[in-house]
């Protein structure tokens, strides 16, 4: 994915990657990356938590403007929340 992102960036299209393994993201070296502490396949958080998902998307869009150093990885502060037992 990092290679595709670098090609898009070279064409003038800003990109951002999201992942949950900092070591893999450092190895792949995407132009910009956000680290999230969620399960693989759930980069926006818990299913059904639309408020948090929207916040994460807005954070990602904001990061496109503020992350200017190539290879920057920024960790988002969100953590997986388990549903309350019923």
Secondary structure, 3 states (H helix, E strand, C coil): CHHHHHHHHHCCCCCCEEECCHHHHHHHCCCEEEEEECCCCCCCCCCCCHHHHHHHHHHHHHHHHHCCCCCEEEEEEEECCCCCCC
